[in-house]
Amino acid sequence: MDYAADQAPHHGNHHGVADLLDLDAEVLQAFIDEVIDWVAPLSGSPRAIVDLGSGTGTWTVALAQHFADATVTAVDVSESMLGRTRIKADERGVGDRVHTVLADLETGLLDIHADMFLAALSLHEVTEKDQVLRDVLTATRPGGIFVVIEMKAPPTFLPEDIGVGRPGLELRIREAVEAARRGVPLHPDWGPRLESAGFESVGERSFEIDPAPPYPESVARYADTYLRRVRPELADTLDADDLDALDGLLADGPHGLRHRNDFVVRGSRTVWVARHPNA
């Protein structure tokens, strides 16, 4: 998704996904701030912002904090996710400017219009992608922008040699997950599709995720939570030795993730900014 939103859609086990999304936000807060700082000068001081597929509201709240004169609407298919968003907004002092809407992007955007839309790690889950993009164009006010964020490479946390099994385990786990989910476009290129939908391209940028240590304690919980979530999918795609090594990471033993202090957080994401052409 962040392994979190990338690998864990917002439907199904909402509680587990919500935990991953919150951990992702805690570990990668610097990335969120960097994206908003880049997007803000392109936004034209929006007064109404919509966060599509908002999850637990990380981006919703961050946008409300940055754009002090804007109202921000979080749209998600999960009421439990939206509940977390409302709690988070109140805790951060922006609850009066944050609204939530329970809706499925596949069925349209209801009667929502805004100066800025954002979809962070959510559009790849949509079936009718081009229709959703057209719906967003219709809902974007003239001159407004649409910000789309996807993973270029999901975060990794472990060193090449973890002290058990063959080196490179985490890379093989990532490849096994992708193989198990073959056919699901997790990292689409949105630039051409945004233009086909009628938007004008404003900018595209890759952000490398490489925070400097020391890392927060949540890095261990993030890695542990994600690997526990995908472990059932790997029985047929990861060999026996790697499965044993993975189970060692998840166990409460000397190599267990909760006891390690050798994490190395890496990843990258791509951000597209497109504008409604009728400025």
C-alpha positions as CSV (number, residue, x, y, z in Angstrom):
1,M,0.0,0.0,0.0
2,D,3.9,1.1,0.9
3,Y,3.5,-2.2,0.4
4,A,0.4,-1.1,2.1
5,A,-1.9,0.4,-0.5
6,D,0.0,-1.1,-3.5
7,Q,-0.4,-4.7,-2.4
8,A,-3.5,-4.4,-0.2
9,P,-6.7,-3.1,-1.8
10,H,-9.0,-1.0,0.4
11,H,-11.8,-3.6,0.2
12,G,-12.0,-6.9,2.1
13,N,-10.1,-6.9,5.4
14,H,-10.4,-3.2,6.1
15,H,-8.9,-3.4,9.6
16,G,-5.6,-5.1,8.4
17,V,-5.3,-2.7,5.4
18,A,-6.0,0.3,7.6
19,D,-3.1,-0.7,10.0
20,L,-0.8,-1.0,7.0
21,L,-1.9,2.4,5.6
22,D,-1.3,4.1,8.9
23,L,2.1,2.5,9.3
24,D,3.0,3.5,5.8
25,A,2.1,7.1,6.6
26,E,4.1,7.1,9.8
27,V,7.2,5.7,8.2
28,L,7.0,7.8,5.0
29,Q,5.8,11.1,6.4
30,A,8.7,13.0,4.8
31,F,7.7,11.7,1.4
32,I,4.1,13.0,1.9
33,D,5.4,16.4,2.9
34,E,7.8,16.5,-0.1
35,V,5.0,15.7,-2.6
36,I,2.7,18.4,-1.2
37,D,5.5,21.0,-1.3
38,W,6.0,20.1,-5.0
39,V,2.3,20.1,-5.9
40,A,1.3,23.3,-3.9
41,P,2.7,25.9,-6.4
42,L,0.9,24.1,-9.2
43,S,-2.5,24.0,-7.5
44,G,-3.6,27.6,-7.7
45,S,-4.6,27.8,-4.0
46,P,-7.6,25.4,-4.1
47,R,-10.5,26.0,-1.8
48,A,-12.1,22.6,-2.3
49,I,-10.0,19.4,-2.4
50,V,-11.1,15.7,-2.8
51,D,-9.0,12.7,-1.8
52,L,-10.2,9.7,-3.8
53,G,-9.8,6.3,-2.3
54,S,-8.7,8.1,0.9
55,G,-8.1,5.1,3.1
56,T,-7.4,6.1,6.6
57,G,-7.1,9.8,5.7
58,T,-3.3,10.3,5.7
59,W,-3.4,12.5,2.6
60,T,-6.7,14.1,3.5
61,V,-5.3,15.4,6.8
62,A,-2.0,16.4,5.3
63,L,-3.7,18.4,2.6
64,A,-6.0,20.1,5.1
65,Q,-3.0,21.0,7.2
66,H,-1.1,22.5,4.2
67,F,-4.0,24.3,2.6
68,A,-5.4,26.2,5.5
69,D,-8.2,27.8,3.5
70,A,-9.5,24.7,1.9
71,T,-12.1,22.1,2.8
72,V,-11.0,18.5,2.1
73,T,-13.4,15.7,1.3
74,A,-12.3,12.1,1.8
75,V,-14.0,9.5,-0.5
76,D,-13.7,5.8,0.2
77,V,-15.8,2.6,0.0
78,S,-15.2,1.7,3.7
79,E,-17.0,3.4,6.5
80,S,-14.4,2.1,9.0
81,M,-11.7,3.8,6.9
82,L,-13.6,7.0,6.9
83,G,-14.1,6.7,10.7
84,R,-10.4,6.6,11.1
85,T,-10.1,9.7,8.9
86,R,-12.5,11.7,11.1
87,I,-10.6,10.7,14.2
88,K,-7.3,11.6,12.7
89,A,-8.6,15.0,11.4
90,D,-10.0,15.9,14.9
91,E,-6.7,14.9,16.5
92,R,-4.7,17.1,14.1
93,G,-7.0,20.1,14.6
94,V,-8.5,20.1,11.1
95,G,-11.8,18.3,11.7
96,D,-13.9,21.3,10.9
97,R,-12.6,21.4,7.4
98,V,-12.5,17.6,6.6
99,H,-15.6,15.9,5.3
100,T,-16.1,12.2,4.5
101,V,-18.2,10.6,1.7
102,L,-18.9,6.9,1.5
103,A,-18.8,6.1,-2.2
104,D,-17.5,3.7,-4.8
105,L,-15.5,5.3,-7.6
106,E,-16.8,2.7,-10.0
107,T,-20.3,4.1,-9.7
108,G,-19.4,7.8,-10.2
109,L,-18.5,10.7,-8.0
110,L,-22.0,11.7,-7.0
111,D,-22.3,15.5,-7.0
112,I,-18.7,16.3,-5.9
113,H,-16.9,19.2,-7.6
114,A,-13.5,20.6,-6.5
115,D,-10.5,22.6,-7.5
116,M,-8.1,19.7,-6.8
117,F,-8.5,16.0,-6.8
118,L,-5.9,13.5,-5.5
119,A,-5.7,9.8,-5.8
120,A,-2.9,8.2,-3.9
121,L,-2.3,4.5,-4.6
122,S,-5.9,3.9,-5.3
123,L,-6.6,4.3,-9.0
124,H,-4.9,1.0,-10.0
125,E,-7.7,-0.8,-8.1
126,V,-10.4,0.6,-10.3
127,T,-11.8,-1.6,-13.1
128,E,-13.1,1.1,-15.4
129,K,-10.1,3.4,-15.2
130,D,-10.8,5.5,-18.2
131,Q,-14.4,6.2,-17.2
132,V,-13.2,7.2,-13.7
133,L,-10.7,9.6,-15.2
134,R,-13.5,11.1,-17.3
135,D,-15.7,11.4,-14.2
136,V,-12.9,13.2,-12.4
137,L,-12.4,15.6,-15.3
138,T,-16.1,16.5,-15.3
139,A,-15.9,17.1,-11.5
140,T,-12.8,19.2,-11.7
141,R,-13.4,22.9,-11.9
142,P,-11.9,24.7,-14.9
143,G,-8.2,25.2,-14.3
144,G,-8.2,22.7,-11.4
145,I,-5.7,19.9,-11.1
146,F,-5.7,16.1,-10.6
147,V,-2.8,14.6,-8.7
148,V,-2.2,10.8,-9.1
149,I,0.3,8.9,-7.0
150,E,1.5,5.3,-7.7
151,M,4.4,3.2,-6.7
152,K,7.3,2.9,-9.0
153,A,8.9,0.4,-6.7
154,P,7.5,-0.8,-3.4
155,P,9.4,-0.2,-0.2
156,T,11.9,-2.7,1.0
157,F,13.2,-2.9,4.6
158,L,15.8,-5.6,5.0
159,P,19.4,-5.9,4.1
160,E,20.5,-8.2,1.4
161,D,21.8,-10.7,3.9
162,I,19.5,-11.2,6.8
163,G,21.6,-13.8,8.5
164,V,19.5,-16.8,7.6
165,G,18.8,-18.5,4.3
166,R,20.1,-17.2,1.0
167,P,20.8,-13.5,0.5
168,G,18.1,-11.5,-1.4
169,L,15.0,-12.9,0.4
170,E,13.0,-9.7,0.3
171,L,13.5,-9.3,-3.4
172,R,12.3,-12.9,-4.0
173,I,9.3,-12.3,-1.8
174,R,8.3,-9.2,-3.8
175,E,8.7,-11.1,-7.1
176,A,6.6,-14.0,-5.6
177,V,3.8,-11.6,-4.6
178,E,3.8,-10.0,-8.1
179,A,3.7,-13.5,-9.7
180,A,0.8,-14.6,-7.4
181,R,-1.1,-11.5,-8.5
182,R,-0.2,-11.7,-12.2
183,G,-2.6,-9.7,-14.4
184,V,-3.3,-7.0,-11.8
185,P,-1.8,-3.7,-13.1
186,L,-0.3,-2.4,-9.8
187,H,2.0,0.3,-11.4
188,P,0.3,1.8,-14.4
189,D,1.6,4.9,-16.3
190,W,-1.1,7.4,-15.9
191,G,0.3,10.2,-18.1
192,P,-1.1,9.0,-21.4
193,R,-4.5,8.0,-19.9
194,L,-4.9,11.4,-18.2
195,E,-4.3,13.1,-21.5
196,S,-6.7,10.8,-23.3
197,A,-9.4,11.6,-20.7
198,G,-9.0,15.3,-21.6
199,F,-6.6,16.6,-19.0
200,E,-3.5,18.6,-19.8
201,S,-0.2,17.4,-18.4
202,V,1.4,19.7,-15.9
203,G,4.2,17.6,-14.5
204,E,5.5,14.1,-13.7
205,R,8.1,13.3,-11.0
206,S,9.6,10.3,-9.4
207,F,10.3,10.5,-5.6
208,E,12.9,8.3,-4.2
209,I,12.1,7.0,-0.7
210,D,15.4,6.9,1.2
211,P,14.9,8.2,4.7
212,A,18.0,8.5,6.9
213,P,18.2,6.4,10.0
214,P,17.5,6.2,12.8
215,Y,14.1,4.8,11.8
216,P,11.0,4.8,13.9
217,E,9.9,1.7,15.8
218,S,7.0,1.5,13.4
219,V,9.4,0.3,10.6
220,A,9.6,-3.1,12.3
221,R,5.8,-3.3,12.7
222,Y,5.2,-2.2,9.1
223,A,7.5,-4.9,7.7
224,D,6.0,-7.5,10.1
225,T,2.4,-6.6,9.3
226,Y,2.9,-6.7,5.6
227,L,4.8,-10.0,5.5
228,R,2.2,-11.6,7.7
229,R,-0.5,-10.4,5.3
230,V,1.1,-11.8,2.2
231,R,2.5,-15.0,3.7
232,P,-0.6,-17.1,2.7
233,E,-0.1,-16.2,-0.9
234,L,3.5,-17.4,-1.1
235,A,3.1,-21.2,-0.5
236,D,3.0,-22.0,-4.2
237,T,5.4,-19.3,-5.5
238,L,8.3,-19.2,-2.9
239,D,10.6,-22.2,-2.4
240,A,10.7,-24.1,0.8
241,D,14.0,-22.6,2.0
242,D,12.7,-19.1,1.5
243,L,9.5,-19.9,3.3
244,D,11.4,-21.2,6.2
245,A,13.5,-18.0,6.3
246,L,10.3,-15.9,6.1
247,D,8.7,-17.8,8.9
248,G,11.9,-17.2,10.9
249,L,11.4,-13.4,10.3
250,L,7.8,-13.6,11.5
251,A,8.6,-15.7,14.6
252,D,9.6,-14.4,18.0
253,G,13.2,-15.6,17.6
254,P,16.6,-14.1,17.1
255,H,16.0,-13.2,13.5
256,G,12.4,-12.0,14.1
257,L,11.5,-8.6,12.6
258,R,10.5,-7.2,16.0
259,H,14.0,-7.8,17.3
260,R,16.0,-6.5,14.4
261,N,17.8,-3.1,14.2
262,D,19.3,-3.4,10.7
263,F,16.4,-2.1,8.6
264,V,17.2,-0.2,5.3
265,V,14.1,1.6,4.0
266,R,14.1,2.1,0.2
267,G,11.4,2.6,-2.4
268,S,10.1,5.0,-5.1
269,R,6.8,6.5,-6.2
270,T,5.7,8.5,-9.2
271,V,3.4,11.6,-9.1
272,W,1.5,12.9,-12.1
273,V,-0.2,16.4,-12.0
274,A,-2.7,17.2,-14.8
275,R,-5.0,20.2,-15.2
276,H,-8.5,20.7,-16.5
277,P,-7.9,22.5,-19.8
278,N,-10.5,25.2,-19.5
279,A,-8.7,27.5,-17.2
